[in-house]
């Protein structure tokens, strides 16, 4: 019986270590927030060519998932033109960062 309990305990530890290793291999983070419904949010890495865009949903929410870690410029596009920009947004592995894009927050569109 002791041998069986030891074996079960060893398997449980291996299972926990295996799941931790999967998280340790994560290399991406998310950008999410609020913006005017129907507009597009564009994220561009400041040091390489990585870029993604998503449409803002009917509730005024957006989420750009699985962005490689780095620094991004996040821009609200309205009818194909930039209207609000958040520069130097840090995307960290395994985390999300909230970036709300409100067109009335700044007269210049820069934040």
Helices and strands as residue ranges (DSSP letters): H 2-24, E 28-34, E 40-45, E 51-55, E 61-68, E 70-78, E 81-91, E 96-98
